[in-house]
């Protein structure tokens, strides 16, 4: 596991989410993850969103809670400092078995890291 000094800040402003919307993304199963490089160093920021397509407020809040917990578990291992990540809930995120949701998030983060590291 990563060291205890690893800190994940939250994206809170709409402009930050819109900037990530133009960044590379990867969709896997019940989650879509967008990753954008920032100028600031050594800080990982994450944002979570669920549209009304997911369901009512209760379902959207549950979807975001599940994504926040998956990010808390996986970002210390797979995130790169200096990047913003936006986790977008897709259909079935609330009913997806927890291990499969973790696999979705992990594979999306790995693919984004591979695309980021490959020479263009």
Secondary structure, DSSP 4 states (H G I P E B T S, - for coil): ---TT--EEEP-SHHHHHHHHTSEEEEETTEEEEEEE-SS-S-EEEEEE--TTS-SHHHHHHHHHHHHHHHHHHHHHH--TTEEEEEEE-TTTTTS-HHHHHHHHHHHHHHHHHHHHS--
